[in-house]
Amino acid sequence: MSIRMSIIVMVGVVAAQAAATPGSQRVSEALLKAADLDPMPFVMMLAQAGIPAGLEVRASDEIPRGKPNLQFTNNQMVTLIEVVAAFNSRHIGYRAELREGVFVIRPVQNRAAYLDRPSSIGHVTVSGPMSAAQKIGSSAESVGRFGLW
C-alpha cells in the first residue's frame, strides 16, 4: 500500500465581497482566457486578480514553473460563476467550484479524501503562506499526507 501525496496550494486574499450572491462577484474578463492555463498558473492569476483560491494537485501531475504572462488590460467584466464554467469546460481532469467565496480547484479523480471532511483544526486565520504551512502542517491529520508549495 503506498501513500499518495497531494500538493495543496492555498492562495488567500482578504477582501470584502460586495456580491450578495455567491459567484456574482464581477471580475476581469481576462480570467476567461486564463482559464485555458494549467491549474497552478491559473490559481496564480486568480491571486493576481485578488480572488481567494485553493488548489489540490495530484502528485503525479507535472507542475509548470514560472509566473503566467497574462495581463488584465481590458475593462470588460464577467461573473466569477462564468470563470468557474470556463475553467471546467477546458479541464477534464480538474473541477472548479466556489466554496464560501473561495475559488477551489481539485482533481476529478484520486482526490485527497481527507479534504472532504471537516478540518480537525477548525477555522484558522493566518497571514502569509509560511504561517499557513506551519499551522496546517502541524495538524496531526495532515502530517505526511501533503506538501505545500
C-alpha positions, 0 to 999 in steps of 0.5 A: 500500500503506498501513500499518495501525496497531494500538493495543496496550494492555498492562495488567500486574499482578504477582501470584502465581497460586495456580491450578495450572491455567491459567484456574482462577484464581477471580475476581469474578463481576462480570467476567461482566457486564463482559464485555458492555463494549467491549474497552478498558473491559473490559481496564480492569476486568480491571486493576481486578480485578488480572488481567494483560491485553493488548489489540490494537485495530484502528485503525479501531475507535472507542475509548470514553473514560472509566473503566467504572462497574462495581463488584465488590460481590458475593462470588460467584466464577467461573473466569477460563476462564468470563470468557474464554467470556463475553467471546467469546460477546458479541464477534464481532469480538474473541477472548479467550484466556489466554496464560501467565496473561495475559488477551489480547484481539485482533481476529478479523480484520486482526490485527497479524501481527507479534504472532504471532511471537516478540518480537525483544526477548525477555522484558522486565520493566518497571514502569509503562506509560511504561517499557513504551512506551519499551522496546517502542517502541524495538524496531526491529520495532515502530517505526511499526507501533503506538501505545500508549495 
